[in-house]
Amino acid sequence: MTLAQRRRRKWNWSVCTVQGAVVMQGRESSRAAAKYRAERALFMLLLTAPYRSRLSA
């Protein structure tokens, strides 16, 4: 998960794989909002992970 400030008031966020491939990304007006969206995207990604179905069975 990365946060980067672009220009004055824009924050880019992204969720990447270990290899560096971007899985999800977005842009928010504040750092707090960007951090929240990135963490939410990571959480949603983990919820849909294929290994979850094997653990609950």
C-alpha positions as CSV (number, residue, x, y, z in Angstrom):
1,M,0.0,0.0,0.0
2,T,1.4,3.4,-1.0
3,L,0.4,7.0,-0.5
4,A,1.9,9.8,-2.6
5,Q,1.1,13.5,-2.7
6,R,0.6,14.8,-6.2
7,R,0.4,18.5,-6.7
8,R,-0.8,20.6,-3.8
9,R,-4.0,19.0,-2.6
10,K,-4.2,15.6,-4.3
11,W,-3.1,12.3,-2.8
12,N,-2.7,9.2,-4.9
13,W,-3.1,5.8,-3.2
14,S,-2.4,2.3,-4.6
15,V,-2.5,-1.3,-3.4
16,C,0.3,-3.3,-5.1
17,T,1.4,-7.0,-5.3
18,V,4.7,-8.1,-3.9
19,Q,6.1,-7.9,-7.4
20,G,5.0,-4.2,-7.7
21,A,2.0,-4.6,-10.0
22,V,-0.8,-2.2,-9.1
23,V,-4.1,-4.0,-8.1
24,M,-6.2,-1.0,-7.1
25,Q,-5.6,2.8,-7.2
26,G,-7.3,6.1,-6.7
27,R,-7.0,9.8,-5.9
28,E,-8.3,11.7,-2.9
29,S,-8.3,15.3,-1.8
30,S,-6.8,14.6,1.7
31,R,-4.2,12.3,3.1
32,A,-6.6,10.9,5.7
33,A,-9.1,10.1,3.0
34,A,-6.5,8.5,0.8
35,K,-5.2,6.3,3.7
36,Y,-8.8,5.3,4.5
37,R,-9.5,4.3,0.9
38,A,-6.3,2.4,0.5
39,E,-6.8,0.5,3.7
40,R,-10.4,-0.3,2.7
41,A,-9.3,-1.5,-0.7
42,L,-6.7,-3.8,0.9
43,F,-9.3,-5.1,3.3
44,M,-11.8,-5.8,0.5
45,L,-9.0,-7.5,-1.5
46,L,-8.2,-9.8,1.5
47,L,-11.9,-10.6,2.0
48,T,-12.1,-11.9,-1.6
49,A,-8.9,-13.9,-1.5
50,P,-9.2,-17.5,-2.8
51,Y,-7.6,-19.1,0.3
52,R,-10.5,-17.8,2.5
53,S,-12.9,-20.4,1.1
54,R,-10.6,-23.2,1.9
55,L,-10.2,-22.0,5.6
56,S,-13.9,-21.8,6.3
57,A,-14.7,-25.3,5.0
